[in-house]
Amino acid sequence: MLVLSWLEPLLNTAFFTVCRAHGDAARSECNMYCLDCNGDAFCFYCRSSKHKSHQVIQIRRSSYHDVVRVSEIQKFLDISGVQTYVINSARVLFLNERPQPKAGKGVAHICEICGRSLLDPFRFCSLGCKLVGIKRNGDASFTLEAKNEVEMGRDIEGISRRGISSSSSSRELEEELREGSKQDIYPPTPPPPPSNTRRRKGIPHRAPFGS
């Protein structure tokens, strides 16, 4: 089972509280999380002063639930299998399961953990549900190294398959080149030109004059 050390603390962190150090500032809500420090959430001003060179992600809100942009989180972990959504022109995913009614009958796709209906054929509705799925079944991972190994294996398999087809294609191409060279050396005899001569009509026979 491969789970990143900062993931569970991230999922258990309370965001969008007022920063104690910068409570009077305009951007004092704690919506940042540092993957290096692995501590509490902090605000924009804390990031500038304490986490300048650290790996930081920003948490956003959608219908009072915490989300993170795919473009940010996919740099640090494998999000495959988690349902994504487009909100405010940005693709995001939810951090945790949302306490809403579960899927009813006739729903094509549901979360394997909480049973929530999904828009697309994904396995999980959130990062939290994927974490539970990893702990329960161990058939998924959050680490990019494992994802890269799987993709590399697929690439190698694809290359080997393409290599087999390429070798057969190269043999076919070689045969075509040989046939082409023979045709160049021994060009086919051109067909005779179409005859433009017309057949001459026979001598007309006049009907005999009446007596």
GIHU-V140682 format. One line per field, one symbol per residue. burial: 1 if it has 16 or more other ideal C-beta (glycine too) atoms within 10 Angstrom, else 0. A space follows every 10 residues. Layout:
burial=???
//
This chain:
burial=0001011001 0010100010 0100000111 1111100001 1111111000 1000011011 0000011111 0011011110 1111000000 0111111100 0010000001 1111011100 0111111111 1111000001 1101001000 0000000000 0000000000 0000000000 0000000000 0000000000 0000000000 0
//
